Amino acid sequence: MEAKELGIGSCWLGVYPREDRYLKINSYFHLPKGIVPLWMIAFGYPDQNLVIKNKFDELKIHYEKY
């Protein structure tokens, strides 16, 4: 919440299972062998105001029934 108050945007980045992605991240951050990043979050100051889409679909919520 504080980042948003400061005008900082964020974006969730899926990494795994894309080998090309996690190998680049391992190389950039000098991660030891055997470490596989699953995801990252990028932070920065946005250059535009985007409208956040509401992707919530109540029909996709199931309580032990389908």
PDB file with SEQRES, HELIX, SHEET and CRYST1 records, atoms N, CA, C and O in Angstrom:
SEQRES   1 A   66  MET GLU ALA LYS GLU LEU GLY ILE GLY SER CYS TRP LEU          
SEQRES   2 A   66  GLY VAL TYR PRO ARG GLU ASP ARG TYR LEU LYS ILE ASN          
SEQRES   3 A   66  SER TYR PHE HIS LEU PRO LYS GLY ILE VAL PRO LEU TRP          
SEQRES   4 A   66  MET ILE ALA PHE GLY TYR PRO ASP GLN ASN LEU VAL ILE          
SEQRES   5 A   66  LYS ASN LYS PHE ASP GLU LEU LYS ILE HIS TYR GLU LYS          
SEQRES   6 A   66  TYR                                                          
HELIX    1 AA1 GLU A    2  GLU A    5  1                                   4    
HELIX    2 AA2 GLU A   19  PHE A   29  1                                  11    
HELIX    3 AA3 GLU A   58  LYS A   60  5                                   3    
SHEET    1 AA1 2 GLY A   9  GLY A  14  0                                        
SHEET    2 AA1 2 TRP A  39  GLY A  44 -1                                        
CRYST1    1.000    1.000    1.000  90.00  90.00  90.00 P 1           1          
ATOM      1  N   MET A   1       0.828  -1.192   0.000  1.00  0.00           N  
ATOM      2  CA  MET A   1       0.000   0.000   0.000  1.00  0.00           C  
ATOM      3  C   MET A   1       0.874   1.257   0.000  1.00  0.00           C  
ATOM      4  O   MET A   1       0.529   2.248  -0.643  1.00  0.00           O  
ATOM      5  N   GLU A   2       1.980   1.222   0.703  1.00  0.00           N  
ATOM      6  CA  GLU A   2       2.833   2.404   0.766  1.00  0.00           C  
ATOM      7  C   GLU A   2       3.396   2.762  -0.607  1.00  0.00           C  
ATOM      8  O   GLU A   2       3.479   3.939  -0.957  1.00  0.00           O  
ATOM      9  N   ALA A   3       3.782   1.752  -1.384  1.00  0.00           N  
ATOM     10  CA  ALA A   3       4.310   2.015  -2.724  1.00  0.00           C  
ATOM     11  C   ALA A   3       3.273   2.763  -3.562  1.00  0.00           C  
ATOM     12  O   ALA A   3       3.607   3.719  -4.261  1.00  0.00           O  
ATOM     13  N   LYS A   4       2.042   2.332  -3.490  1.00  0.00           N  
ATOM     14  CA  LYS A   4       0.981   2.992  -4.258  1.00  0.00           C  
ATOM     15  C   LYS A   4       0.818   4.438  -3.805  1.00  0.00           C  
ATOM     16  O   LYS A   4       0.633   5.331  -4.632  1.00  0.00           O  
ATOM     17  N   GLU A   5       0.885   4.670  -2.504  1.00  0.00           N  
ATOM     18  CA  GLU A   5       0.758   6.027  -1.971  1.00  0.00           C  
ATOM     19  C   GLU A   5       1.885   6.926  -2.465  1.00  0.00           C  
ATOM     20  O   GLU A   5       1.703   8.137  -2.592  1.00  0.00           O  
ATOM     21  N   LEU A   6       3.053   6.339  -2.745  1.00  0.00           N  
ATOM     22  CA  LEU A   6       4.201   7.095  -3.242  1.00  0.00           C  
ATOM     23  C   LEU A   6       4.197   7.208  -4.759  1.00  0.00           C  
ATOM     24  O   LEU A   6       5.120   7.778  -5.342  1.00  0.00           O  
ATOM     25  N   GLY A   7       3.159   6.665  -5.407  1.00  0.00           N  
ATOM     26  CA  GLY A   7       3.061   6.730  -6.853  1.00  0.00           C  
ATOM     27  C   GLY A   7       3.880   5.675  -7.572  1.00  0.00           C  
ATOM     28  O   GLY A   7       4.148   5.796  -8.768  1.00  0.00           O  
ATOM     29  N   ILE A   8       4.279   4.634  -6.841  1.00  0.00           N  
ATOM     30  CA  ILE A   8       5.078   3.561  -7.416  1.00  0.00           C  
ATOM     31  C   ILE A   8       4.149   2.443  -7.875  1.00  0.00           C  
ATOM     32  O   ILE A   8       3.268   2.014  -7.130  1.00  0.00           O  
ATOM     33  N   GLY A   9       4.348   1.979  -9.090  1.00  0.00           N  
ATOM     34  CA  GLY A   9       3.556   0.886  -9.635  1.00  0.00           C  
ATOM     35  C   GLY A   9       4.285  -0.436  -9.461  1.00  0.00           C  
ATOM     36  O   GLY A   9       5.488  -0.461  -9.199  1.00  0.00           O  
ATOM     37  N   SER A  10       3.564  -1.518  -9.606  1.00  0.00           N  
ATOM     38  CA  SER A  10       4.169  -2.844  -9.493  1.00  0.00           C  
ATOM     39  C   SER A  10       3.536  -3.776 -10.515  1.00  0.00           C  
ATOM     40  O   SER A  10       2.421  -3.558 -10.988  1.00  0.00           O  
ATOM     41  N   CYS A  11       4.289  -4.822 -10.839  1.00  0.00           N  
ATOM     42  CA  CYS A  11       3.803  -5.799 -11.798  1.00  0.00           C  
ATOM     43  C   CYS A  11       4.353  -7.169 -11.430  1.00  0.00           C  
ATOM     44  O   CYS A  11       5.564  -7.341 -11.289  1.00  0.00           O  
ATOM     45  N   TRP A  12       3.461  -8.147 -11.274  1.00  0.00           N  
ATOM     46  CA  TRP A  12       3.856  -9.526 -10.991  1.00  0.00           C  
ATOM     47  C   TRP A  12       4.362 -10.145 -12.282  1.00  0.00           C  
ATOM     48  O   TRP A  12       3.708 -10.049 -13.321  1.00  0.00           O  
ATOM     49  N   LEU A  13       5.544 -10.789 -12.218  1.00  0.00           N  
ATOM     50  CA  LEU A  13       6.151 -11.387 -13.404  1.00  0.00           C  
ATOM     51  C   LEU A  13       6.291 -12.888 -13.204  1.00  0.00           C  
ATOM     52  O   LEU A  13       7.024 -13.331 -12.320  1.00  0.00           O  
ATOM     53  N   GLY A  14       5.603 -13.666 -14.008  1.00  0.00           N  
ATOM     54  CA  GLY A  14       5.731 -15.112 -13.950  1.00  0.00           C  
ATOM     55  C   GLY A  14       7.059 -15.547 -14.543  1.00  0.00           C  
ATOM     56  O   GLY A  14       7.421 -15.095 -15.629  1.00  0.00           O  
ATOM     57  N   VAL A  15       7.785 -16.400 -13.865  1.00  0.00           N  
ATOM     58  CA  VAL A  15       9.100 -16.844 -14.325  1.00  0.00           C  
ATOM     59  C   VAL A  15       9.076 -18.340 -14.631  1.00  0.00           C  
ATOM     60  O   VAL A  15       9.320 -18.748 -15.766  1.00  0.00           O  
ATOM     61  N   TYR A  16       8.788 -19.144 -13.635  1.00  0.00           N  
ATOM     62  CA  TYR A  16       8.779 -20.596 -13.779  1.00  0.00           C  
ATOM     63  C   TYR A  16       7.477 -21.024 -14.444  1.00  0.00           C  
ATOM     64  O   TYR A  16       6.441 -20.436 -14.134  1.00  0.00           O  
ATOM     65  N   PRO A  17       7.463 -21.978 -15.308  1.00  0.00           N  
ATOM     66  CA  PRO A  17       8.466 -22.973 -15.672  1.00  0.00           C  
ATOM     67  C   PRO A  17       9.298 -22.604 -16.898  1.00  0.00           C  
ATOM     68  O   PRO A  17       9.967 -23.474 -17.455  1.00  0.00           O  
ATOM     69  N   ARG A  18       9.279 -21.351 -17.335  1.00  0.00           N  
ATOM     70  CA  ARG A  18      10.012 -20.938 -18.531  1.00  0.00           C  
ATOM     71  C   ARG A  18      11.512 -20.908 -18.244  1.00  0.00           C  
ATOM     72  O   ARG A  18      12.017 -19.992 -17.595  1.00  0.00           O  
ATOM     73  N   GLU A  19      12.207 -21.920 -18.737  1.00  0.00           N  
ATOM     74  CA  GLU A  19      13.633 -22.058 -18.462  1.00  0.00           C  
ATOM     75  C   GLU A  19      14.427 -20.841 -18.938  1.00  0.00           C  
ATOM     76  O   GLU A  19      15.349 -20.399 -18.253  1.00  0.00           O  
ATOM     77  N   ASP A  20      14.080 -20.300 -20.097  1.00  0.00           N  
ATOM     78  CA  ASP A  20      14.809 -19.134 -20.601  1.00  0.00           C  
ATOM     79  C   ASP A  20      14.704 -17.961 -19.647  1.00  0.00           C  
ATOM     80  O   ASP A  20      15.650 -17.186 -19.510  1.00  0.00           O  
ATOM     81  N   ARG A  21      13.564 -17.820 -18.986  1.00  0.00           N  
ATOM     82  CA  ARG A  21      13.373 -16.716 -18.038  1.00  0.00           C  
ATOM     83  C   ARG A  21      14.178 -16.931 -16.766  1.00  0.00           C  
ATOM     84  O   ARG A  21      14.909 -16.035 -16.341  1.00  0.00           O  
ATOM     85  N   TYR A  22      14.056 -18.116 -16.142  1.00  0.00           N  
ATOM     86  CA  TYR A  22      14.739 -18.270 -14.861  1.00  0.00           C  
ATOM     87  C   TYR A  22      16.247 -18.382 -15.016  1.00  0.00           C  
ATOM     88  O   TYR A  22      16.978 -18.050 -14.083  1.00  0.00           O  
ATOM     89  N   LEU A  23      16.738 -18.840 -16.164  1.00  0.00           N  
ATOM     90  CA  LEU A  23      18.187 -18.866 -16.371  1.00  0.00           C  
ATOM     91  C   LEU A  23      18.756 -17.452 -16.498  1.00  0.00           C  
ATOM     92  O   LEU A  23      19.844 -17.175 -15.993  1.00  0.00           O  
ATOM     93  N   LYS A  24      18.030 -16.560 -17.167  1.00  0.00           N  
ATOM     94  CA  LYS A  24      18.467 -15.164 -17.263  1.00  0.00           C  
ATOM     95  C   LYS A  24      18.479 -14.502 -15.889  1.00  0.00           C  
ATOM     96  O   LYS A  24      19.407 -13.765 -15.557  1.00  0.00           O  
ATOM     97  N   ILE A  25      17.452 -14.766 -15.100  1.00  0.00           N  
ATOM     98  CA  ILE A  25      17.386 -14.183 -13.760  1.00  0.00           C  
ATOM     99  C   ILE A  25      18.498 -14.743 -12.883  1.00  0.00           C  
ATOM    100  O   ILE A  25      19.139 -13.996 -12.143  1.00  0.00           O  
ATOM    101  N   ASN A  26      18.732 -16.054 -12.959  1.00  0.00           N  
ATOM    102  CA  ASN A  26      19.822 -16.668 -12.192  1.00  0.00           C  
ATOM    103  C   ASN A  26      21.150 -16.021 -12.547  1.00  0.00           C  
ATOM    104  O   ASN A  26      21.957 -15.723 -11.666  1.00  0.00           O  
ATOM    105  N   SER A  27      21.376 -15.804 -13.838  1.00  0.00           N  
ATOM    106  CA  SER A  27      22.626 -15.203 -14.293  1.00  0.00           C  
ATOM    107  C   SER A  27      22.756 -13.757 -13.810  1.00  0.00           C  
ATOM    108  O   SER A  27      23.808 -13.358 -13.310  1.00  0.00           O  
ATOM    109  N   TYR A  28      21.701 -12.988 -13.959  1.00  0.00           N  
ATOM    110  CA  TYR A  28      21.723 -11.570 -13.587  1.00  0.00           C  
ATOM    111  C   TYR A  28      21.980 -11.377 -12.091  1.00  0.00           C  
ATOM    112  O   TYR A  28      22.756 -10.508 -11.696  1.00  0.00           O  
ATOM    113  N   PHE A  29      21.327 -12.190 -11.269  1.00  0.00           N  
ATOM    114  CA  PHE A  29      21.441 -12.042  -9.817  1.00  0.00           C  
ATOM    115  C   PHE A  29      22.506 -12.958  -9.208  1.00  0.00           C  
ATOM    116  O   PHE A  29      22.665 -12.997  -7.988  1.00  0.00           O  
ATOM    117  N   HIS A  30      23.234 -13.693 -10.052  1.00  0.00           N  
ATOM    118  CA  HIS A  30      24.300 -14.602  -9.589  1.00  0.00           C  
ATOM    119  C   HIS A  30      23.770 -15.595  -8.551  1.00  0.00           C  
ATOM    120  O   HIS A  30      24.387 -15.810  -7.508  1.00  0.00           O  
ATOM    121  N   LEU A  31      22.622 -16.191  -8.854  1.00  0.00           N  
ATOM    122  CA  LEU A  31      22.026 -17.163  -7.941  1.00  0.00           C  
ATOM    123  C   LEU A  31      22.784 -18.487  -8.031  1.00  0.00           C  
ATOM    124  O   LEU A  31      23.254 -18.857  -9.107  1.00  0.00           O  
ATOM    125  N   PRO A  32      22.907 -19.206  -6.907  1.00  0.00           N  
ATOM    126  CA  PRO A  32      23.606 -20.486  -6.940  1.00  0.00           C  
ATOM    127  C   PRO A  32      22.824 -21.539  -7.720  1.00  0.00           C  
ATOM    128  O   PRO A  32      21.606 -21.442  -7.872  1.00  0.00           O  
ATOM    129  N   LYS A  33      23.541 -22.539  -8.208  1.00  0.00           N  
ATOM    130  CA  LYS A  33      22.886 -23.635  -8.931  1.00  0.00           C  
ATOM    131  C   LYS A  33      21.862 -24.293  -8.020  1.00  0.00           C  
ATOM    132  O   LYS A  33      22.063 -24.407  -6.811  1.00  0.00           O  
ATOM    133  N   GLY A  34      20.772 -24.719  -8.618  1.00  0.00           N  
ATOM    134  CA  GLY A  34      19.710 -25.368  -7.851  1.00  0.00           C  
ATOM    135  C   GLY A  34      18.634 -24.404  -7.381  1.00  0.00           C  
ATOM    136  O   GLY A  34      17.583 -24.840  -6.910  1.00  0.00           O  
ATOM    137  N   ILE A  35      18.871 -23.110  -7.499  1.00  0.00           N  
ATOM    138  CA  ILE A  35      17.861 -22.117  -7.121  1.00  0.00           C  
ATOM    139  C   ILE A  35      17.065 -21.772  -8.376  1.00  0.00           C  
ATOM    140  O   ILE A  35      17.633 -21.358  -9.387  1.00  0.00           O  
ATOM    141  N   VAL A  36      15.760 -21.944  -8.304  1.00  0.00           N  
ATOM    142  CA  VAL A  36      14.883 -21.649  -9.440  1.00  0.00           C  
ATOM    143  C   VAL A  36      13.836 -20.634  -8.977  1.00  0.00           C  
ATOM    144  O   VAL A  36      12.933 -20.981  -8.217  1.00  0.00           O  
ATOM    145  N   PRO A  37      13.952 -19.384  -9.431  1.00  0.00           N  
ATOM    146  CA  PRO A  37      12.949 -18.386  -9.058  1.00  0.00           C  
ATOM    147  C   PRO A  37      11.605 -18.710  -9.706  1.00  0.00           C  
ATOM    148  O   PRO A  37      11.547 -19.084 -10.877  1.00  0.00           O  
ATOM    149  N   LEU A  38      10.544 -18.566  -8.949  1.00  0.00           N  
ATOM    150  CA  LEU A  38       9.206 -18.852  -9.463  1.00  0.00           C  
ATOM    151  C   LEU A  38       8.550 -17.607 -10.050  1.00  0.00           C  
ATOM    152  O   LEU A  38       7.834 -17.690 -11.048  1.00  0.00           O  
ATOM    153  N   TRP A  39       8.795 -16.459  -9.434  1.00  0.00           N  
ATOM    154  CA  TRP A  39       8.192 -15.214  -9.874  1.00  0.00           C  
ATOM    155  C   TRP A  39       8.997 -14.042  -9.328  1.00  0.00           C  
ATOM    156  O   TRP A  39       9.848 -14.210  -8.454  1.00  0.00           O  
ATOM    157  N   MET A  40       8.722 -12.873  -9.846  1.00  0.00           N  
ATOM    158  CA  MET A  40       9.341 -11.640  -9.381  1.00  0.00           C  
ATOM    159  C   MET A  40       8.282 -10.550  -9.379  1.00  0.00           C  
ATOM    160  O   MET A  40       7.231 -10.681 -10.008  1.00  0.00           O  
ATOM    161  N   ILE A  41       8.572  -9.490  -8.672  1.00  0.00           N  
ATOM    162  CA  ILE A  41       7.704  -8.310  -8.720  1.00  0.00           C  
ATOM    163  C   ILE A  41       8.574  -7.126  -9.119  1.00  0.00           C  
ATOM    164  O   ILE A  41       9.583  -6.836  -8.475  1.00  0.00           O  
ATOM    165  N   ALA A  42       8.173  -6.452 -10.182  1.00  0.00           N  
ATOM    166  CA  ALA A  42       8.878  -5.261 -10.639  1.00  0.00           C  
ATOM    167  C   ALA A  42       8.198  -4.026 -10.060  1.00  0.00           C  
ATOM    168  O   ALA A  42       6.971  -3.947 -10.006  1.00  0.00           O  
ATOM    169  N   PHE A  43       9.010  -3.067  -9.629  1.00  0.00           N  
ATOM    170  CA  PHE A  43       8.502  -1.802  -9.101  1.00  0.00           C  
ATOM    171  C   PHE A  43       9.062  -0.663  -9.930  1.00  0.00           C  
ATOM    172  O   PHE A  43      10.195  -0.741 -10.406  1.00  0.00           O  
ATOM    173  N   GLY A  44       8.295   0.379 -10.106  1.00  0.00           N  
ATOM    174  CA  GLY A  44       8.781   1.544 -10.836  1.00  0.00           C  
ATOM    175  C   GLY A  44       7.719   2.622 -10.885  1.00  0.00           C  
ATOM    176  O   GLY A  44       6.594   2.440 -10.419  1.00  0.00           O  
ATOM    177  N   TYR A  45       8.098   3.733 -11.454  1.00  0.00           N  
ATOM    178  CA  TYR A  45       7.165   4.842 -11.601  1.00  0.00           C  
ATOM    179  C   TYR A  45       6.508   4.738 -12.979  1.00  0.00           C  
ATOM    180  O   TYR A  45       7.196   4.843 -13.994  1.00  0.00           O  
ATOM    181  N   PRO A  46       5.194   4.536 -13.030  1.00  0.00           N  
ATOM    182  CA  PRO A  46       4.512   4.378 -14.316  1.00  0.00           C  
ATOM    183  C   PRO A  46       4.528   5.687 -15.114  1.00  0.00           C  
ATOM    184  O   PRO A  46       4.483   6.778 -14.547  1.00  0.00           O  
ATOM    185  N   ASP A  47       4.595   5.550 -16.438  1.00  0.00           N  
ATOM    186  CA  ASP A  47       4.565   6.727 -17.304  1.00  0.00           C  
ATOM    187  C   ASP A  47       3.169   6.985 -17.861  1.00  0.00           C  
ATOM    188  O   ASP A  47       2.977   7.878 -18.686  1.00  0.00           O  
ATOM    189  N   GLN A  48       2.209   6.206 -17.409  1.00  0.00           N  
ATOM    190  CA  GLN A  48       0.834   6.401 -17.839  1.00  0.00           C  
ATOM    191  C   GLN A  48      -0.106   5.851 -16.769  1.00  0.00           C  
ATOM    192  O   GLN A  48       0.296   5.030 -15.945  1.00  0.00           O  
ATOM    193  N   ASN A  49      -1.332   6.296 -16.784  1.00  0.00           N  
ATOM    194  CA  ASN A  49      -2.333   5.805 -15.843  1.00  0.00           C  
ATOM    195  C   ASN A  49      -3.184   4.756 -16.547  1.00  0.00           C  
ATOM    196  O   ASN A  49      -3.941   5.073 -17.464  1.00  0.00           O  
ATOM    197  N   LEU A  50      -3.057   3.525 -16.120  1.00  0.00           N  
ATOM    198  CA  LEU A  50      -3.827   2.439 -16.714  1.00  0.00           C  
ATOM    199  C   LEU A  50      -5.065   2.159 -15.883  1.00  0.00           C  
ATOM    200  O   LEU A  50      -5.058   2.317 -14.662  1.00  0.00           O  
ATOM    201  N   VAL A  51      -6.103   1.754 -16.540  1.00  0.00           N  
ATOM    202  CA  VAL A  51      -7.325   1.355 -15.858  1.00  0.00           C  
ATOM    203  C   VAL A  51      -7.157  -0.100 -15.436  1.00  0.00           C  
ATOM    204  O   VAL A  51      -6.876  -0.963 -16.268  1.00  0.00           O  
ATOM    205  N   ILE A  52      -7.328  -0.370 -14.151  1.00  0.00           N  
ATOM    206  CA  ILE A  52      -7.200  -1.729 -13.634  1.00  0.00           C  
ATOM    207  C   ILE A  52      -8.455  -2.502 -14.010  1.00  0.00           C  
ATOM    208  O   ILE A  52      -9.576  -2.071 -13.739  1.00  0.00           O  
ATOM    209  N   LYS A  53      -8.244  -3.650 -14.640  1.00  0.00           N  
ATOM    210  CA  LYS A  53      -9.369  -4.480 -15.067  1.00  0.00           C  
ATOM    211  C   LYS A  53      -9.823  -5.364 -13.911  1.00  0.00           C  
ATOM    212  O   LYS A  53      -8.998  -5.939 -13.201  1.00  0.00           O  
ATOM    213  N   ASN A  54     -11.111  -5.468 -13.729  1.00  0.00           N  
ATOM    214  CA  ASN A  54     -11.659  -6.371 -12.720  1.00  0.00           C  
ATOM    215  C   ASN A  54     -11.853  -7.732 -13.381  1.00  0.00           C  
ATOM    216  O   ASN A  54     -12.788  -7.921 -14.159  1.00  0.00           O  
ATOM    217  N   LYS A  55     -10.976  -8.671 -13.073  1.00  0.00           N  
ATOM    218  CA  LYS A  55     -11.028  -9.996 -13.686  1.00  0.00           C  
ATOM    219  C   LYS A  55     -11.727 -11.018 -12.791  1.00  0.00           C  
ATOM    220  O   LYS A  55     -11.775 -12.203 -13.120  1.00  0.00           O  
ATOM    221  N   PHE A  56     -12.265 -10.565 -11.670  1.00  0.00           N  
ATOM    222  CA  PHE A  56     -12.939 -11.468 -10.748  1.00  0.00           C  
ATOM    223  C   PHE A  56     -14.202 -12.032 -11.397  1.00  0.00           C  
ATOM    224  O   PHE A  56     -15.024 -11.288 -11.931  1.00  0.00           O  
ATOM    225  N   ASP A  57     -14.341 -13.342 -11.343  1.00  0.00           N  
ATOM    226  CA  ASP A  57     -15.515 -14.012 -11.886  1.00  0.00           C  
ATOM    227  C   ASP A  57     -16.052 -14.953 -10.814  1.00  0.00           C  
ATOM    228  O   ASP A  57     -15.471 -16.007 -10.556  1.00  0.00           O  
ATOM    229  N   GLU A  58     -17.150 -14.571 -10.198  1.00  0.00           N  
ATOM    230  CA  GLU A  58     -17.727 -15.359  -9.111  1.00  0.00           C  
ATOM    231  C   GLU A  58     -18.075 -16.777  -9.551  1.00  0.00           C  
ATOM    232  O   GLU A  58     -18.125 -17.684  -8.720  1.00  0.00           O  
ATOM    233  N   LEU A  59     -18.311 -16.978 -10.827  1.00  0.00           N  
ATOM    234  CA  LEU A  59     -18.664 -18.310 -11.327  1.00  0.00           C  
ATOM    235  C   LEU A  59     -17.460 -19.277 -11.265  1.00  0.00           C  
ATOM    236  O   LEU A  59     -17.636 -20.491 -11.357  1.00  0.00           O  
ATOM    237  N   LYS A  60     -16.269 -18.744 -11.112  1.00  0.00           N  
ATOM    238  CA  LYS A  60     -15.068 -19.593 -11.022  1.00  0.00           C  
ATOM    239  C   LYS A  60     -14.734 -19.982  -9.581  1.00  0.00           C  
ATOM    240  O   LYS A  60     -13.746 -20.675  -9.341  1.00  0.00           O  
ATOM    241  N   ILE A  61     -15.541 -19.546  -8.635  1.00  0.00           N  
ATOM    242  CA  ILE A  61     -15.343 -19.902  -7.223  1.00  0.00           C  
ATOM    243  C   ILE A  61     -16.187 -21.138  -6.941  1.00  0.00           C  
ATOM    244  O   ILE A  61     -17.393 -21.157  -7.188  1.00  0.00           O  
ATOM    245  N   HIS A  62     -15.525 -22.172  -6.417  1.00  0.00           N  
ATOM    246  CA  HIS A  62     -16.219 -23.431  -6.129  1.00  0.00           C  
ATOM    247  C   HIS A  62     -15.938 -23.854  -4.684  1.00  0.00           C  
ATOM    248  O   HIS A  62     -14.818 -23.712  -4.193  1.00  0.00           O  
ATOM    249  N   TYR A  63     -16.936 -24.357  -4.034  1.00  0.00           N  
ATOM    250  CA  TYR A  63     -16.812 -24.857  -2.676  1.00  0.00           C  
ATOM    251  C   TYR A  63     -17.091 -26.336  -2.675  1.00  0.00           C  
ATOM    252  O   TYR A  63     -18.189 -26.773  -2.331  1.00  0.00           O  
ATOM    253  N   GLU A  64     -16.083 -27.116  -3.065  1.00  0.00           N  
ATOM    254  CA  GLU A  64     -16.134 -28.564  -3.100  1.00  0.00           C  
ATOM    255  C   GLU A  64     -17.223 -29.109  -4.023  1.00  0.00           C  
ATOM    256  O   GLU A  64     -17.624 -30.266  -3.899  1.00  0.00           O  
ATOM    257  N   LYS A  65     -17.695 -28.283  -4.940  1.00  0.00           N  
ATOM    258  CA  LYS A  65     -18.674 -28.700  -5.938  1.00  0.00           C  
ATOM    259  C   LYS A  65     -18.290 -28.032  -7.257  1.00  0.00           C  
ATOM    260  O   LYS A  65     -17.760 -26.921  -7.268  1.00  0.00           O  
ATOM    261  N   TYR A  66     -18.560 -28.718  -8.364  1.00  0.00           N  
ATOM    262  CA  TYR A  66     -18.247 -28.135  -9.682  1.00  0.00           C  
ATOM    263  C   TYR A  66     -19.427 -28.217 -10.609  1.00  0.00           C  
ATOM    264  O   TYR A  66     -19.344 -27.776 -11.755  1.00  0.00           O  
TER     265      TYR A  66                                                      
END                                                                             
